[in-house]
């Protein structure tokens, strides 16, 4: 007996992309750095906050491609300093979030070592369409 997956259920036509989306999200394989929060800021607003202490705005890049929001950080290692103890890592990171259709990035701000990315979901227009039924009595030549 074959098991029906969510994306191949007979009542969900045209959702093949959903299975690829879930696979892509699972592949991002984030290692937990940098830590982040996701909060709801209103009925259709969200905010992603990443703890990026030690990074400057110039060290960070935010891109949105194919509904995937990617935040990359590359800090400059200061070769002039001699550390007796180094507990603050200067390392690169990449953190990815897959955004639903209709979710747009509104702004990105940096404050006190926290990078805030504000998102807004637009409400889809509810459209009712009537489909005309044609008679199939005549054949086209």
N, CA, C and O of each residue as an XYZ file, in Angstrom:
564
protein
N       0.848     -1.167      0.000
C       0.000      0.000      0.000
C       0.899      1.237      0.000
O       1.824      1.336      0.806
N       0.630      2.164     -0.891
C       1.450      3.368     -0.967
C       0.842      4.455     -0.088
O      -0.376      4.608     -0.009
N       1.727      5.204      0.569
C       1.284      6.265      1.461
C       1.187      7.576      0.683
O       2.117      7.947     -0.033
N       0.072      8.269      0.823
C      -0.131      9.541      0.149
C       0.516     10.636      0.980
O       0.215     10.790      2.164
N       1.410     11.399      0.351
C       2.019     12.514      1.065
C       1.092     13.716      0.975
O       0.143     13.735      0.190
N       1.386     14.710      1.789
C       0.557     15.913      1.843
C       0.409     16.552      0.465
O      -0.697     16.915      0.064
N       1.512     16.689     -0.256
C       1.489     17.389     -1.547
C       0.835     16.573     -2.649
O       0.453     17.135     -3.676
N       0.694     15.262     -2.467
C       0.098     14.432     -3.522
C      -1.323     13.999     -3.190
O      -1.882     13.132     -3.862
N      -1.907     14.596     -2.158
C      -3.287     14.266     -1.810
C      -4.199     14.671     -2.967
O      -4.001     15.744     -3.538
N      -5.190     13.855     -3.335
C      -6.013     14.156     -4.516
C      -6.831     15.442     -4.424
O      -7.234     15.975     -5.459
N      -7.087     15.955     -3.232
C      -7.854     17.194     -3.113
C      -6.972     18.443     -3.172
O      -7.492     19.558     -3.202
N      -5.666     18.278     -3.189
C      -4.742     19.415     -3.225
C      -4.054     19.457     -4.582
O      -2.920     19.000     -4.724
N      -4.734     19.999     -5.567
C      -4.212     20.047     -6.927
C      -3.305     21.254     -7.110
O      -3.665     22.368     -6.728
N      -2.139     21.040     -7.689
C      -1.220     22.121     -7.988
C      -0.340     22.538     -6.818
O       0.269     23.607     -6.865
N      -0.256     21.725     -5.770
C       0.576     22.056     -4.613
C       1.900     21.299     -4.622
O       2.486     21.070     -3.564
N       2.383     20.907     -5.810
C       3.646     20.167     -5.915
C       4.795     20.989     -5.327
O       5.732     20.446     -4.740
N       4.701     22.302     -5.498
C       5.731     23.210     -5.006
C       5.884     23.116     -3.493
O       6.967     23.361     -2.963
N       4.817     22.766     -2.799
C       4.843     22.707     -1.343
C       5.849     21.675     -0.834
O       6.576     21.938      0.125
N       5.892     20.524     -1.459
C       6.835     19.492     -1.041
C       8.276     19.954     -1.264
O       9.135     19.726     -0.413
N       8.544     20.594     -2.389
C       9.894     21.137     -2.645
C      10.246     22.217     -1.627
O      11.395     22.320     -1.197
N       9.263     23.015     -1.247
C       9.470     24.065     -0.260
C       9.857     23.480      1.100
O      10.765     23.990      1.757
N       9.188     22.436      1.516
C       9.502     21.782      2.791
C      10.899     21.180      2.747
O      11.646     21.287      3.719
N      11.262     20.553      1.639
C      12.603     19.985      1.497
C      13.670     21.073      1.543
O      14.702     20.901      2.193
N      13.432     22.183      0.864
C      14.396     23.286      0.832
C      14.567     23.889      2.219
O      15.678     24.248      2.608
N      13.476     24.001      2.966
C      13.540     24.530      4.320
C      14.346     23.605      5.224
O      15.140     24.073      6.039
N      14.152     22.318      5.089
C      14.885     21.352      5.909
C      16.369     21.362      5.578
O      17.195     21.102      6.452
N      16.721     21.658      4.328
C      18.125     21.660      3.896
C      18.910     22.872      4.380
O      20.140     22.855      4.344
N      18.228     23.926      4.832
C      18.975     25.106      5.259
C      19.931     24.753      6.383
O      20.964     25.407      6.531
N      19.617     23.732      7.185
C      20.534     23.172      8.161
C      21.256     24.185      9.012
O      22.473     24.099      9.174
N      20.547     25.128      9.551
C      21.183     26.140     10.390
C      21.715     25.500     11.664
O      21.075     24.625     12.247
N      22.896     25.949     12.090
C      23.537     25.367     13.268
C      23.177     26.083     14.563
O      23.780     25.805     15.600
N      22.224     26.984     14.534
C      21.832     27.688     15.739
C      22.520     29.028     15.930
O      22.227     29.735     16.895
N      23.424     29.393     15.038
C      24.114     30.675     15.149
C      23.808     31.519     13.931
O      23.913     31.013     12.814
N      23.451     32.725     14.080
C      23.179     33.415     15.327
C      21.781     33.088     15.841
O      20.903     32.709     15.065
N      21.576     33.235     17.146
C      20.226     32.992     17.672
C      19.252     34.036     17.134
O      19.643     35.152     16.793
N      17.995     33.658     17.066
C      16.993     34.582     16.505
C      15.653     34.402     17.198
O      15.394     33.380     17.835
N      14.814     35.409     17.061
C      13.417     35.382     17.508
C      12.537     35.701     16.314
O      12.948     36.409     15.395
N      11.333     35.174     16.336
C      10.302     35.567     15.369
C       9.095     35.966     16.198
O       8.586     35.175     16.993
N       8.640     37.195     16.009
C       7.502     37.668     16.779
C       6.426     38.216     15.859
O       6.709     38.668     14.750
N       5.200     38.170     16.330
C       4.101     38.756     15.586
C       3.948     40.185     16.057
O       3.831     40.435     17.257
N       3.947     41.129     15.125
C       3.888     42.544     15.474
C       2.525     43.161     15.193
O       2.315     44.345     15.455
N       1.620     42.388     14.675
C       0.275     42.872     14.371
C      -0.501     41.741     13.725
O      -0.001     40.620     13.633
N      -1.716     42.019     13.278
C      -2.530     40.963     12.668
C      -1.882     40.333     11.433
O      -2.104     39.156     11.151
N      -1.082     41.110     10.699
C      -0.427     40.561      9.512
C       1.040     40.965      9.441
O       1.634     40.976      8.363
N       1.624     41.295     10.588
C       3.019     41.712     10.616
C       3.874     40.779     11.455
O       3.413     40.233     12.457
N       5.127     40.599     11.040
C       6.077     39.740     11.737
C       7.414     40.463     11.825
O       7.699     41.363     11.035
N       8.226     40.063     12.791
C       9.574     40.607     12.909
C      10.517     39.462     13.239
O      10.302     38.710     14.189
N      11.574     39.345     12.427
C      12.650     38.418     12.704
C      13.771     39.245     13.328
O      14.178     40.263     12.768
N      14.266     38.814     14.476
C      15.359     39.509     15.150
C      16.508     38.541     15.332
O      16.350     37.482     15.940
N      17.677     38.910     14.797
C      18.879     38.095     14.937
C      19.871     38.808     15.851
O      20.063     40.019     15.738
N      20.498     38.064     16.752
C      21.524     38.613     17.638
C      22.846     38.583     16.886
O      23.458     37.525     16.742
N      23.283     39.728     16.412
C      24.491     39.827     15.584
C      25.528     40.737     16.232
O      26.123     41.584     15.564
N      25.743     40.562     17.530
C      26.722     41.381     18.246
C      28.089     41.192     17.605
O      28.490     40.075     17.278
N      28.791     42.294     17.432
C      30.123     42.259     16.833
C      30.126     42.468     15.332
O      31.191     42.652     14.742
N      28.964     42.443     14.699
C      28.860     42.672     13.264
C      28.438     44.113     13.017
O      27.599     44.659     13.733
N      29.027     44.714     12.004
C      28.612     46.036     11.552
C      27.611     45.855     10.416
O      27.493     44.767      9.852
N      26.900     46.913     10.089
C      25.949     46.843      8.967
C      26.658     46.419      7.688
O      26.099     45.675      6.882
N      27.891     46.891      7.501
C      28.653     46.562      6.295
C      29.044     45.082      6.248
O      29.367     44.570      5.176
N      29.021     44.385      7.391
C      29.374     42.963      7.444
C      28.193     42.061      7.132
O      28.359     40.847      7.008
N      27.002     42.636      7.003
C      25.774     41.858      6.830
C      25.188     42.067      5.435
O      25.272     43.156      4.868
N      24.601     41.016      4.902
C      23.905     41.091      3.605
C      22.577     40.361      3.737
O      22.514     39.256      4.276
N      21.516     40.989      3.239
C      20.185     40.390      3.264
C      19.706     40.300      1.828
O      19.670     41.302      1.115
N      19.336     39.096      1.402
C      18.829     38.908      0.040
C      17.514     38.143      0.090
O      17.258     37.369      1.013
N      16.699     38.372     -0.909
C      15.434     37.656     -1.063
C      15.405     37.131     -2.481
O      15.373     37.899     -3.443
N      15.416     35.813     -2.601
C      15.404     35.194     -3.919
C      14.493     33.981     -3.888
O      14.654     33.087     -3.057
N      13.552     33.962     -4.786
C      12.625     32.839     -4.908
C      11.952     32.535     -3.571
O      11.884     31.380     -3.152
N      11.451     33.587     -2.901
C      10.731     33.524     -1.621
C      11.600     33.057     -0.460
O      11.078     32.739      0.608
N      12.918     33.008     -0.651
C      13.813     32.616      0.432
C      14.606     33.845      0.889
O      15.357     34.442      0.117
N      14.418     34.207      2.163
C      15.120     35.328      2.770
C      16.408     34.777      3.367
O      16.373     33.885      4.215
N      17.545     35.307      2.924
C      18.848     34.819      3.384
C      19.615     35.975      4.007
O      19.779     37.030      3.394
N      20.081     35.762      5.231
C      20.892     36.749      5.928
C      22.278     36.150      6.085
O      22.436     35.061      6.636
N      23.291     36.877      5.592
C      24.679     36.410      5.677
C      25.490     37.420      6.470
O      25.298     38.630      6.351
N      26.396     36.901      7.277
C      27.279     37.761      8.049
C      28.715     37.330      7.864
O      29.031     36.141      7.883
N      29.572     38.300      7.688
C      31.002     38.030      7.526
C      31.742     39.095      8.328
O      31.843     40.245      7.902
N      32.255     38.707      9.482
C      32.959     39.686     10.314
C      34.434     39.699      9.962
O      35.000     38.699      9.520
N      35.036     40.854     10.170
C      36.451     41.024      9.876
C      37.264     40.591     11.091
O      37.023     41.067     12.200
N      38.211     39.706     10.892
C      39.080     39.263     11.969
C      40.197     40.290     12.131
O      40.907     40.605     11.176
N      40.342     40.798     13.327
C      41.344     41.831     13.602
C      42.676     41.165     13.918
O      42.880     40.682     15.031
N      43.582     41.136     12.947
C      44.875     40.473     13.104
C      45.829     41.271     13.990
O      46.842     40.740     14.446
N      45.513     42.536     14.236
C      46.389     43.377     15.043
C      46.259     43.095     16.541
O      47.134     43.484     17.315
N      45.204     42.440     16.951
C      44.970     42.195     18.372
C      45.578     40.868     18.811
O      45.603     39.896     18.056
N      46.070     40.851     20.052
C      46.556     39.620     20.661
C      45.590     39.278     21.785
O      45.453     40.039     22.742
N      44.926     38.146     21.674
C      43.926     37.745     22.649
C      44.553     36.833     23.698
O      45.284     35.903     23.359
N      44.269     37.097     24.966
C      44.638     36.184     26.042
C      43.560     35.131     26.216
O      43.838     33.996     26.604
N      42.332     35.517     25.926
C      41.192     34.587     25.885
C      40.256     35.083     24.809
O      39.952     36.274     24.742
N      39.805     34.189     23.977
C      38.887     34.591     22.910
C      37.609     33.781     23.017
O      37.550     32.632     22.579
N      36.587     34.387     23.603
C      35.298     33.722     23.774
C      34.243     34.229     22.815
O      33.184     33.618     22.671
N      34.526     35.345     22.154
C      33.592     35.903     21.170
C      34.114     35.521     19.792
O      35.130     36.037     19.327
N      33.414     34.630     19.170
C      33.868     34.130     17.873
C      33.599     35.144     16.774
O      32.534     35.758     16.721
N      34.577     35.308     15.901
C      34.401     36.130     14.704
C      34.219     35.153     13.558
O      35.186     34.770     12.901
N      32.987     34.752     13.320
C      32.754     33.741     12.300
C      31.654     34.164     11.341
O      30.838     35.039     11.630
N      31.667     33.522     10.215
C      30.653     33.780      9.203
C      29.389     33.015      9.573
O      29.430     32.035     10.317
N      28.270     33.483      9.041
C      27.030     32.733      9.220
C      26.125     32.967      8.028
O      26.275     33.928      7.274
N      25.186     32.058      7.889
C      24.099     32.202      6.917
C      22.852     31.643      7.574
O      22.847     30.512      8.059
N      21.802     32.437      7.586
C      20.526     32.027      8.168
C      19.467     32.252      7.101
O      19.400     33.332      6.514
N      18.636     31.242      6.843
C      17.640     31.343      5.768
C      16.237     31.094      6.311
O      16.029     30.267      7.198
N      15.287     31.833      5.753
C      13.879     31.691      6.097
C      13.098     31.643      4.786
O      13.347     32.451      3.891
N      12.177     30.726      4.664
C      11.325     30.652      3.474
C      10.041     31.410      3.785
O       9.351     31.112      4.760
N       9.731     32.392      2.946
C       8.557     33.228      3.149
C       7.391     32.724      2.305
O       7.579     32.292      1.168
N       6.209     32.783      2.861
C       5.008     32.385      2.134
C       4.710     33.406      1.047
O       5.173     34.545      1.103
N       3.948     32.991      0.079
C       3.501     33.897     -0.974
C       2.695     35.011     -0.332
O       1.821     34.742      0.492
N       2.970     36.247     -0.690
C       2.245     37.379     -0.131
C       2.913     38.002      1.083
O       2.427     39.008      1.600
N       4.029     37.420      1.557
C       4.774     38.015      2.665
C       5.928     38.810      2.070
O       6.743     38.267      1.324
N       5.994     40.090      2.400
C       7.002     40.986      1.842
C       7.869     41.563      2.947
O       7.409     41.779      4.068
N       9.136     41.810      2.615
C      10.057     42.454      3.545
C       9.781     43.950      3.504
O       9.820     44.568      2.440
N       9.504     44.525      4.662
C       9.207     45.955      4.759
C      10.454     46.778      5.071
O      10.668     47.834      4.476
N      11.281     46.293      6.007
C      12.446     47.070      6.421
C      13.416     46.176      7.176
O      13.047     45.115      7.678
N      14.666     46.627      7.247
C      15.688     45.976      8.062
C      16.409     47.074      8.829
O      16.866     48.053      8.239
N      16.509     46.910     10.143
C      17.171     47.904     10.985
C      18.116     47.190     11.943
O      17.927     46.021     12.281
N      19.140     47.928     12.372
C      20.116     47.392     13.305
C      20.116     48.277     14.543
O      20.196     49.501     14.443
N      20.025     47.641     15.721
C      19.946     48.408     16.953
C      20.503     47.580     18.106
O      20.001     46.492     18.386
N      21.537     48.087     18.775
C      22.124     47.451     19.952
C      22.554     46.008     19.690
O      22.336     45.138     20.534
N      23.153     45.745     18.544
C      23.617     44.398     18.224
C      22.536     43.446     17.769
O      22.775     42.244     17.654
N      21.344     43.967     17.508
C      20.225     43.150     17.030
C      19.820     43.616     15.639
O      19.640     44.811     15.404
N      19.679     42.679     14.730
C      19.207     42.970     13.380
C      17.725     42.626     13.326
O      17.340     41.478     13.547
N      16.896     43.622     13.030
C      15.445     43.439     12.946
C      15.037     43.455     11.478
O      15.411     44.362     10.734
N      14.274     42.456     11.066
C      13.728     42.413      9.710
C      12.213     42.351      9.843
O      11.665     41.380     10.365
N      11.541     43.399      9.365
C      10.089     43.482      9.475
C       9.436     42.957      8.210
O       9.818     43.311      7.095
N       8.444     42.108      8.411
C       7.720     41.464      7.314
C       6.244     41.822      7.424
O       5.729     42.061      8.517
N       5.575     41.855      6.282
C       4.150     42.153      6.245
C       3.471     41.189      5.271
O       3.910     41.012      4.135
N       2.404     40.580      5.743
C       1.622     39.691      4.871
C       0.462     40.490      4.289
O      -0.326     41.084      5.025
N       0.366     40.499      2.965
C      -0.756     41.185      2.325
C      -1.946     40.230      2.297
O      -1.798     39.030      2.067
N      -3.100     40.782      2.532
C      -4.314     39.966      2.542
C      -4.720     39.659      1.094
O      -4.877     40.574      0.285
N      -4.888     38.383      0.775
C      -5.289     38.046     -0.601
C      -6.720     38.501     -0.876
O      -7.587     38.486     -0.002
N      -6.922     38.897     -2.108
C      -8.256     39.328     -2.522
C      -9.128     38.095     -2.715
O      -8.745     37.158     -3.416
N     -10.291     38.101     -2.096
C     -11.203     36.970     -2.200
C     -12.007     37.116     -3.493
O     -12.861     37.995     -3.608
N     -11.724     36.248     -4.459
C     -12.347     36.336     -5.769
C     -13.287     35.141     -5.956
O     -12.903     33.991     -5.742
N     -14.498     35.431     -6.352
C     -15.461     34.379     -6.687
C     -15.659     34.429     -8.191
O     -15.996     35.470     -8.755
N     -15.446     33.296     -8.827
C     -15.537     33.237    -10.279
C     -16.562     32.170    -10.657
O     -16.545     31.061    -10.123
N     -17.433     32.513    -11.564
C     -18.420     31.555    -12.065
C     -17.889     30.969    -13.361
O     -17.482     31.706    -14.258
N     -17.891     29.648    -13.464
C     -17.380     28.945    -14.652
C     -18.586     28.514    -15.484
O     -19.488     27.824    -15.008
N     -18.568     28.942    -16.728
C     -19.652     28.595    -17.640
C     -19.486     27.178    -18.126
O     -18.382     26.767    -18.483
N     -20.567     26.424    -18.144
C     -20.539     25.042    -18.636
C     -20.971     25.042    -20.087
O     -22.057     25.502    -20.441
N     -20.078     24.506    -20.924
C     -20.372     24.442    -22.352
C     -20.903     23.065    -22.694
O     -20.564     22.068    -22.057
N     -21.747     23.033    -23.720
C     -22.282     21.742    -24.180
C     -21.243     21.071    -25.052
O     -20.547     21.743    -25.813
N     -21.130     19.785    -24.957
C     -20.119     19.053    -25.737
C     -20.709     18.316    -26.918
O     -20.129     17.324    -27.359
N     -21.852     18.761    -27.457
C     -22.507     18.070    -28.544
C     -21.821     18.191    -29.884
O     -21.917     17.253    -30.675
N     -21.139     19.273    -30.196
C     -20.530     19.425    -31.516
C     -19.035     19.179    -31.420
O     -18.413     19.475    -30.400
N     -18.455     18.630    -32.497
C     -17.014     18.368    -32.526
C     -16.344     19.379    -33.433
O     -16.888     19.746    -34.475
N     -15.184     19.822    -33.046
C     -14.434     20.793    -33.837
C     -13.684     20.083    -34.950
O     -13.166     18.984    -34.749
N     -13.620     20.714    -36.146
C     -12.891     20.087    -37.238
C     -11.654     20.866    -37.568
O     -10.908     20.485    -38.470
